[in-house]
Every structure is written in structure tokens, then in C-alpha cells.
Amino acid sequence: MVDLSLLIQSILVAVAFFAGLIPSIAGSGGILTLPALLWVGLSPLTALATNKAQSTVGTLSSTWNFFRRGHLEVKPLMVSIIGSIAGTLTVQSVDGATLSRLIPFLLLGIAVYFLMSPKVKQTDSAPILGLNAFACTAALAMGFYGGFFGPGMGSIMPFLFL
């Protein structure tokens, strides 16, 4: 159990507040919350689980909103759920020391992705993949990534849909 002072708790609340604002605009609040949780001394698996628990609320809200408006294909969603279960089971089988060494590289990789990611264009283009191919590749991979790690998903997914 990590003993958190009032100051540390206040800092975590502030980080959580700003991390909650970011997904409402562009996604990726976990890029702020995960390092903060690790900084206060949570084990890597506990930090990942806590980060995922808080991001699940926003994800479910967004999913429900897209589904309700008819903008959500169910097949890729179901495949991504399978991927997320596989990612979650995989991260639980990795020891804490390995996760401690791996997480900084994953965070660095996400930062590099955002620096190098393509810009959104105003024009529509034809899909590169059909629905089944998209479900079996992008949706499955993002589900696994989300179950295993997660930060950045809210910003990566829109590019995959383009």
C-alpha cells in the first residue's frame, strides 16, 4: 500500500482533472495519468490497472454515444474486445520488473508516434481495408494494445478509421 500525503493526492487530482480534459478534445489522457501514478510509487501493474479503470468510463461513454448515433460497426468492436482481453491477460503474466523497464519505452514510443503521426485531411478517401480486414488487423491490434498498455488509444483510433 502506498501512503500518499495530502500534497501528492492534490497533485494526482490535478493531473486527473487535466487528463480528463485532454480526451474530451483529442484523447490520450493516459499519457499524463500513467506516469503520475508510477511517480507516486504504484507498482506498474497497479498503475496500468488504475489508469485503465479511469479511462474505461470515458471509453464506454464515447462508445455508447457513437453506437446510439449509428456510427459504430459492431464487428470491429467485438474483435477489439477479444484483443483487449488477450492484452489484459498478457500484461498480467509479465512480472513487475519487466513492466517497469518496458513502460518508459512504450511511453516514448507513443510520444514519437504523436510527433510523426499523419495529419487529418479535410477530404474523404476510400477505405484501404474492408470491414473484415479492418476488424482482424487494426481493431484486434488496438484492442490488444488497450488491454496491455492503453495510453494514446483515443488519439490513434481516429487515424485508423481514416
C-alpha angles and dihedrals in degrees: 000000000000115000108219122197121221090256092053091046090051091050091050091050090051092048090048090050093053091041087055091053094051097060090050087061108027111346128242103099088148089073086071102035100047096057089044091053091048090046092059091054106262115151113256094251092047091048091050092047093047091048091049093047092056094044092050092071092058092042093052091048092051093044092051091048093051092044093049091052093048095247097119129087109212098207097064088043092056092046091049089053089056089050092049092051089051091048092049093049090047096051090049090057093053115092120241095248091056091047090050090056095041101048097067090053091049091050090048090049091053091049091051090047091055092048092050101033120124119259119247112253126215093226127082120238134192116268114262093209132038120237095266094046091047091050093049096046118022099025093045093046094047091047090053091046091050093049094045101039117340114187111129098024093117090058098038097051096063090057091051090052090053 
